[in-house]
Amino acid sequence: MKKNFDVIVIGGGPSGMMSAGRAGELGAQVLLIEKNDHLGKKLSLTGGRRCNITNAETDNRVFLENFPESKQFLFSPFSQFNVKDTFEFFETLNLPLVIEDRKRAFPKSQKADDVRDALEKYMKQTGNVEILLETVFKSFKIKENRIVGITTSSGTFLANKIVVATGGLAVPATGSTGDGLSALNKIGHTIKAPNPNLAPLCTNSKWIHDLSGTSVDDIGLRFIQKNKTQFKVRGRILFTHFGISGPMVINSAHKVKCLLKKGEVEASIDLFPDCDLGSLDAFFIKLFDEQKNKKLKSILNTLLQKSLVEAMLNMLESDMNDMQAHSITKQQRKSLVQIVKDLRFPIQGTMGLEWSIVADGGVDPKEIDFKTMASRLHPNIYLTGDIIDINRPSGGFSLQLCWTTGFVAGTHSAKKTKLIKHR
């Protein structure tokens, strides 16, 4: 195949495909290289294989409040391509979106592979994008202190503009192994070491591990340090063999990591977040009076999962498993109420990169011109998506960042291209 291109895009994930397609649409001759044997490997796994394409918050300022540490950088790219544009883009490719709870947007087909296929269609219909699979990026090719191309496992390729869309280190099994980050570091970029950001939390509490597979839809969850609640959230929790998970937990991981740097952290589960201690005690008094001859375990099993009831009863000082409601003392009842409102366990940290939806870390945003996504150190290099150190929650925000930065990088990399002669 030919060796000279206007634009080379490294990485066939969401931002890479968007960049390549956009540059090709504008007339640039584009080469997209991907280390896997097919494009969008990680994209196909997102959102439980349904692909949470974006979050349907169409006010840019409100949307960017979800990027508190980086929003000042993002106003410019989002003025060029935002959530409304994402809806129009995929609908133009005959992939309509539907909005679910918490404004999460998915393809109407509910298939992540359809998102990948739509992006491939976008690239191919331009007639200007060549795709090279099973090709590993090795290094930038430098001539007279200027980056003029890349070396790969399939040879050397030259281009005046290069888009780096290799992603972060989350889910390394999909190919996110940090190739782009290490190469950017070698040419002078500051790289913050990646760590699991949006990831489940782990604990050494055996009773949590024993609940593996149990989920509760609406609980309160507090994170406590030095006997003071640091922050609290509410939503669904999933117990696992290593700790706790679910969207609410995963979105709390970054804050918990920051707390752990300062000392020990405990989590507290409130199974009845709409009731205070007094009203919950009154509820149990009435319930026990109405079912005075039933065993406590049987009564609680009508309110909560059996595995959770068993775990709670095992925490009580006295054996209440086979007690009938009329035999429960005032102190025993109050102890039960206290446990139901405050199930505590220590947090050791987040799970590893293989469990993380997003890994924080990457290129320092200060080293990027977000009007174009060009490197401030090497203006013919463009950076997109997860390769940039930008924290954000789950719920469509990561992919929208990919669509936006990919579109902007593709747009500006296609401008004023000049072919470099291969020697």
C-alpha positions as CSV (number, residue, x, y, z in Angstrom):
1,M,0.0,0.0,0.0
2,K,1.0,3.6,-0.4
3,K,3.2,5.2,2.3
4,N,2.2,8.9,2.1
5,F,-1.0,10.4,3.5
6,D,-2.3,13.8,4.6
7,V,-3.4,12.5,8.0
8,I,-2.6,9.4,10.0
9,V,-4.9,8.3,12.8
10,I,-3.4,6.0,15.4
11,G,-6.2,3.9,17.0
12,G,-9.5,2.5,15.7
13,G,-11.6,3.3,18.8
14,P,-14.5,5.9,18.9
15,S,-12.4,9.1,18.7
16,G,-10.1,7.6,16.2
17,M,-12.9,6.5,13.8
18,M,-14.6,9.9,14.3
19,S,-11.3,11.7,13.5
20,A,-10.5,9.6,10.4
21,G,-14.1,9.9,9.1
22,R,-14.2,13.7,9.6
23,A,-10.8,14.3,8.0
24,G,-11.8,12.1,5.1
25,E,-15.1,13.9,4.7
26,L,-13.1,17.2,4.3
27,G,-11.0,15.7,1.5
28,A,-7.9,14.6,3.3
29,Q,-6.2,11.3,2.4
30,V,-6.3,9.4,5.7
31,L,-4.6,6.2,7.0
32,L,-6.2,4.7,10.2
33,I,-4.1,2.0,11.9
34,E,-5.5,-0.4,14.5
35,K,-3.6,-3.0,16.5
36,N,-6.6,-5.4,16.8
37,D,-8.0,-7.5,14.0
38,H,-11.2,-5.3,14.0
39,L,-12.1,-1.8,14.9
40,G,-13.9,-0.6,18.0
41,K,-13.1,-3.6,20.2
42,K,-13.7,-1.7,23.5
43,L,-16.6,0.3,22.0
44,S,-18.4,-3.0,21.4
45,L,-18.3,-3.8,25.1
46,T,-19.5,-0.4,26.4
47,G,-22.8,0.0,28.2
48,G,-23.2,-3.8,28.7
49,R,-22.8,-4.2,24.9
50,R,-25.6,-1.6,24.3
51,C,-23.3,1.4,24.1
52,N,-24.2,4.5,26.1
53,I,-23.4,6.9,23.2
54,T,-23.9,10.1,25.1
55,N,-25.8,11.9,27.9
56,A,-28.8,13.8,26.5
57,E,-28.0,17.0,28.3
58,T,-28.1,19.5,25.5
59,D,-27.0,22.6,27.4
60,N,-23.2,22.7,27.0
61,R,-22.7,24.5,30.3
62,V,-24.8,22.1,32.3
63,F,-23.2,19.1,30.5
64,L,-19.7,20.3,31.3
65,E,-20.4,20.6,35.0
66,N,-19.8,16.9,34.9
67,F,-16.1,17.7,34.1
68,P,-15.4,19.9,37.2
69,E,-11.6,19.7,36.9
70,S,-11.4,20.2,33.1
71,K,-14.5,22.2,32.0
72,Q,-12.5,25.3,31.3
73,F,-10.7,23.4,28.5
74,L,-13.8,21.9,27.0
75,F,-16.0,24.9,26.1
76,S,-14.2,25.5,22.8
77,P,-14.4,21.9,21.4
78,F,-18.0,21.6,22.6
79,S,-18.9,24.8,20.8
80,Q,-17.8,22.9,17.6
81,F,-19.5,19.5,18.2
82,N,-21.8,18.8,21.1
83,V,-24.6,16.5,22.3
84,K,-27.1,17.8,19.7
85,D,-24.6,17.2,17.0
86,T,-24.0,13.7,18.2
87,F,-27.7,12.9,17.9
88,E,-27.8,14.4,14.4
89,F,-24.6,12.6,13.4
90,F,-25.8,9.1,14.2
91,E,-29.4,9.7,12.9
92,T,-27.8,10.8,9.6
93,L,-26.1,7.3,9.6
94,N,-29.5,5.7,10.1
95,L,-28.8,4.9,13.8
96,P,-31.5,6.7,15.8
97,L,-30.9,7.1,19.6
98,V,-33.3,6.6,22.5
99,I,-33.0,8.3,25.9
100,E,-33.3,6.2,29.1
101,D,-33.0,7.1,32.8
102,R,-30.4,9.6,33.9
103,K,-30.5,11.0,30.3
104,R,-28.4,8.1,29.1
105,A,-28.7,7.8,25.3
106,F,-28.3,4.4,23.5
107,P,-28.8,3.3,19.9
108,K,-32.4,2.3,19.4
109,S,-31.2,-1.1,18.3
110,Q,-29.6,-1.6,21.7
111,K,-26.5,-3.0,20.0
112,A,-23.0,-1.5,20.5
113,D,-21.8,-3.2,17.4
114,D,-24.2,-1.1,15.4
115,V,-22.4,2.0,16.6
116,R,-19.1,0.6,15.4
117,D,-20.7,-0.3,12.1
118,A,-22.1,3.2,11.7
119,L,-18.7,4.7,12.2
120,E,-17.1,2.3,9.7
121,K,-19.8,3.3,7.2
122,Y,-19.0,7.0,7.9
123,M,-15.3,6.5,7.1
124,K,-15.8,4.3,4.0
125,Q,-18.4,6.6,2.4
126,T,-15.9,9.4,2.2
127,G,-13.7,7.3,-0.1
128,N,-10.6,8.8,1.5
129,V,-9.9,6.6,4.5
130,E,-7.6,3.5,4.3
131,I,-7.8,1.2,7.2
132,L,-4.9,-1.0,8.3
133,L,-5.6,-3.6,10.9
134,E,-3.3,-5.8,13.1
135,T,-0.7,-3.0,12.9
136,V,1.1,-1.9,16.1
137,F,2.2,1.7,16.5
138,K,5.9,1.7,17.6
139,S,7.1,5.3,17.5
140,F,7.0,8.7,15.9
141,K,9.3,9.3,12.9
142,I,11.3,12.5,13.5
143,K,13.2,14.4,10.8
144,E,15.0,17.7,11.6
145,N,13.2,18.0,14.9
146,R,9.8,17.6,13.3
147,I,7.5,14.7,13.4
148,V,6.9,13.5,9.9
149,G,5.3,10.1,10.3
150,I,5.2,6.9,12.3
151,T,6.9,3.6,12.4
152,T,4.7,0.5,12.9
153,S,4.8,-3.3,12.7
154,S,3.7,-2.9,9.0
155,G,6.4,-0.4,8.1
156,T,6.9,3.4,8.1
157,F,4.2,5.8,7.0
158,L,4.5,9.6,6.4
159,A,1.9,12.3,7.0
160,N,1.9,16.0,7.7
161,K,-0.7,15.6,10.5
162,I,-1.0,12.7,13.0
163,V,-4.0,12.1,15.3
164,V,-3.2,10.0,18.4
165,A,-6.3,8.2,19.5
166,T,-4.8,5.2,21.3
167,G,-6.9,5.6,24.5
168,G,-6.0,5.2,28.2
169,L,-5.2,2.0,30.1
170,A,-8.7,0.9,31.1
171,V,-9.6,-2.7,30.0
172,P,-6.1,-3.5,28.6
173,A,-7.4,-6.8,27.1
174,T,-9.0,-4.7,24.4
175,G,-5.6,-3.3,23.3
176,S,-5.4,-0.2,25.6
177,T,-1.9,-0.8,26.7
178,G,-0.5,2.7,26.8
179,D,1.4,2.7,23.5
180,G,0.4,6.2,22.7
181,L,1.1,7.6,26.1
182,S,4.7,6.2,26.2
183,A,5.4,7.6,22.7
184,L,4.0,11.0,23.6
185,N,6.2,11.0,26.8
186,K,9.3,10.4,24.7
187,I,8.6,13.5,22.6
188,G,8.2,15.7,25.7
189,H,4.6,15.5,26.8
190,T,3.8,15.3,30.6
191,I,2.0,12.1,31.4
192,K,0.1,11.6,34.6
193,A,0.3,7.9,35.5
194,P,-3.0,6.2,34.8
195,N,-5.0,4.8,37.6
196,P,-8.5,3.2,37.8
197,N,-11.0,6.0,38.0
198,L,-14.5,4.7,37.2
199,A,-14.1,1.3,38.8
200,P,-15.8,-0.9,41.5
201,L,-14.6,-0.6,45.1
202,C,-13.0,-3.5,47.1
203,T,-13.3,-4.4,50.7
204,N,-11.9,-7.2,52.9
205,S,-15.3,-7.7,54.7
206,K,-16.3,-11.4,54.2
207,W,-20.0,-10.7,54.7
208,I,-19.9,-8.4,51.6
209,H,-18.1,-11.1,49.6
210,D,-20.7,-13.7,50.7
211,L,-23.5,-11.5,49.2
212,S,-21.9,-11.7,45.8
213,G,-24.6,-11.5,43.1
214,T,-27.1,-9.7,45.3
215,S,-28.3,-6.3,44.2
216,V,-30.5,-3.7,45.9
217,D,-32.1,-1.0,43.7
218,D,-32.4,2.0,46.0
219,I,-30.1,2.4,49.0
220,G,-28.2,5.3,50.6
221,L,-24.4,5.0,50.6
222,R,-22.2,7.2,52.8
223,F,-18.4,7.4,52.8
224,I,-16.9,8.1,56.2
225,Q,-13.5,9.3,57.3
226,K,-12.5,10.1,60.9
227,N,-16.1,9.5,62.0
228,K,-17.4,12.2,59.6
229,T,-19.5,11.6,56.5
230,Q,-17.5,13.0,53.6
231,F,-20.1,12.5,50.9
232,K,-23.2,10.4,50.2
233,V,-25.0,9.0,47.2
234,R,-28.1,7.1,46.5
235,G,-29.0,4.4,43.9
236,R,-28.4,0.8,43.0
237,I,-25.7,-1.3,44.6
238,L,-24.3,-4.7,43.4
239,F,-22.4,-6.9,45.9
240,T,-19.5,-8.8,44.4
241,H,-16.9,-11.3,45.4
242,F,-14.4,-8.4,45.9
243,G,-16.7,-5.6,47.2
244,I,-19.4,-3.4,45.7
245,S,-20.2,-2.2,42.2
246,G,-23.0,-0.6,40.1
247,P,-23.2,2.9,38.5
248,M,-23.5,4.8,41.8
249,V,-20.5,3.1,43.2
250,I,-18.4,3.4,40.1
251,N,-19.1,7.1,39.8
252,S,-18.0,7.5,43.5
253,A,-14.6,5.8,42.9
254,H,-12.6,8.9,42.1
255,K,-13.7,10.7,45.2
256,V,-13.1,7.7,47.4
257,K,-9.6,7.3,45.9
258,C,-8.9,10.9,46.9
259,L,-10.1,10.2,50.5
260,L,-8.0,7.1,50.8
261,K,-4.9,9.2,50.2
262,K,-5.7,11.0,53.5
263,G,-6.5,7.9,55.6
264,E,-8.9,5.0,56.2
265,V,-12.4,5.1,54.6
266,E,-15.5,3.3,55.7
267,A,-18.7,2.8,53.7
268,S,-22.1,2.8,55.3
269,I,-25.2,1.3,53.6
270,D,-28.7,2.6,54.5
271,L,-31.3,0.1,53.3
272,F,-34.2,2.5,54.1
273,P,-32.9,5.9,53.0
274,D,-36.4,7.6,53.1
275,C,-36.8,6.9,56.9
276,D,-34.9,8.3,59.8
277,L,-34.2,6.1,62.9
278,G,-37.4,7.2,64.7
279,S,-39.8,6.6,61.8
280,L,-38.2,3.3,61.0
281,D,-38.4,2.1,64.6
282,A,-42.1,3.0,64.6
283,F,-42.5,1.1,61.3
284,F,-41.0,-2.1,62.9
285,I,-43.1,-1.7,66.1
286,K,-46.3,-1.7,63.9
287,L,-45.0,-4.5,61.7
288,F,-44.0,-6.8,64.6
289,D,-47.4,-6.1,66.3
290,E,-49.3,-7.1,63.2
291,Q,-47.2,-10.3,62.7
292,K,-46.4,-11.0,66.3
293,N,-46.4,-14.8,65.9
294,K,-44.2,-14.9,62.8
295,K,-40.4,-15.4,63.0
296,L,-38.3,-12.3,62.6
297,K,-36.4,-13.8,59.6
298,S,-39.7,-14.5,57.8
299,I,-40.9,-10.9,58.3
300,L,-37.6,-9.4,57.1
301,N,-37.5,-11.7,54.1
302,T,-40.7,-9.9,52.8
303,L,-38.8,-6.6,52.9
304,L,-35.2,-7.5,51.7
305,Q,-33.3,-10.3,49.9
306,K,-32.8,-13.4,52.0
307,S,-29.0,-13.3,51.7
308,L,-29.0,-9.7,53.0
309,V,-31.3,-10.6,55.9
310,E,-29.1,-13.4,56.9
311,A,-26.0,-11.2,56.8
312,M,-27.7,-8.5,59.0
313,L,-29.0,-11.0,61.6
314,N,-25.5,-12.5,61.9
315,M,-24.2,-9.0,62.9
316,L,-26.6,-8.7,65.9
317,E,-25.1,-9.6,69.3
318,S,-28.0,-12.0,70.2
319,D,-29.2,-14.8,68.0
320,M,-32.5,-13.5,66.6
321,N,-32.8,-15.9,63.6
322,D,-35.6,-18.0,65.0
323,M,-37.2,-15.5,67.4
324,Q,-40.8,-14.6,66.9
325,A,-41.8,-11.0,66.6
326,H,-43.5,-10.8,70.0
327,S,-40.3,-12.0,71.8
328,I,-38.1,-9.3,70.5
329,T,-37.1,-6.8,73.2
330,K,-37.0,-3.0,72.7
331,Q,-33.2,-3.1,72.7
332,Q,-33.0,-5.9,70.1
333,R,-35.4,-4.0,67.9
334,K,-33.4,-0.8,68.2
335,S,-30.2,-2.7,67.4
336,L,-31.9,-4.1,64.3
337,V,-33.0,-0.6,63.2
338,Q,-29.5,0.7,63.7
339,I,-27.9,-2.0,61.5
340,V,-30.5,-1.6,58.8
341,K,-29.6,2.2,58.6
342,D,-25.9,1.8,59.0
343,L,-24.3,-1.4,57.5
344,R,-20.6,-0.5,57.8
345,F,-17.5,-1.9,56.1
346,P,-14.0,-0.7,55.3
347,I,-13.0,0.3,51.7
348,Q,-9.5,-0.8,50.6
349,G,-9.5,0.9,47.2
350,T,-10.6,0.5,43.6
351,M,-10.3,-2.6,41.5
352,G,-7.5,-2.6,38.9
353,L,-7.4,-1.3,35.3
354,E,-8.9,-4.4,33.9
355,W,-12.1,-3.6,35.9
356,S,-12.1,0.2,35.2
357,I,-14.5,1.8,32.7
358,V,-12.2,4.8,32.6
359,A,-8.6,5.2,33.8
360,D,-7.6,8.7,34.9
361,G,-4.2,10.0,33.9
362,G,-2.8,10.8,30.5
363,V,-1.5,13.9,28.8
364,D,-1.7,17.1,30.8
365,P,-4.6,19.2,29.3
366,K,-2.4,22.3,29.6
367,E,-0.2,20.9,26.8
368,I,-3.1,20.8,24.3
369,D,-4.8,23.6,22.3
370,F,-8.4,22.6,22.7
371,K,-9.6,24.8,19.9
372,T,-8.0,22.3,17.5
373,M,-7.0,19.4,19.8
374,A,-3.4,20.0,18.6
375,S,-0.4,19.5,20.8
376,R,1.2,22.8,22.0
377,L,4.6,21.0,21.9
378,H,4.2,19.6,18.4
379,P,1.4,21.5,16.5
380,N,1.0,18.8,13.8
381,I,0.1,16.2,16.4
382,Y,-3.6,16.0,17.6
383,L,-4.8,14.3,20.8
384,T,-8.2,12.8,21.4
385,G,-10.4,11.0,23.9
386,D,-9.1,8.9,26.8
387,I,-5.4,9.8,26.1
388,I,-6.1,13.1,27.8
389,D,-6.1,13.4,31.6
390,I,-9.8,14.3,32.0
391,N,-11.9,12.9,34.8
392,R,-15.6,12.3,34.2
393,P,-18.5,10.2,35.5
394,S,-20.1,7.2,33.7
395,G,-23.4,7.8,31.9
396,G,-22.4,8.7,28.3
397,F,-19.9,11.4,29.2
398,S,-16.8,9.5,28.1
399,L,-18.0,8.7,24.7
400,Q,-19.3,12.2,24.1
401,L,-15.8,13.4,24.9
402,C,-14.5,11.0,22.2
403,W,-17.1,12.2,19.6
404,T,-16.3,15.9,20.4
405,T,-12.5,15.7,20.5
406,G,-12.4,13.3,17.6
407,F,-14.5,15.6,15.4
408,V,-12.5,18.6,16.3
409,A,-9.2,16.8,15.7
410,G,-10.4,15.5,12.4
411,T,-11.6,18.9,11.3
412,H,-8.4,20.7,12.0
413,S,-6.0,18.0,11.0
414,A,-7.6,18.1,7.5
415,K,-6.9,21.8,7.1
416,K,-3.9,23.0,4.9
417,T,-2.5,19.5,4.6
418,K,0.7,19.1,2.6
419,L,2.0,15.7,1.5
420,I,5.5,14.8,2.7
421,K,7.6,12.9,0.2
422,H,8.6,9.5,1.3
423,R,12.4,8.8,1.2
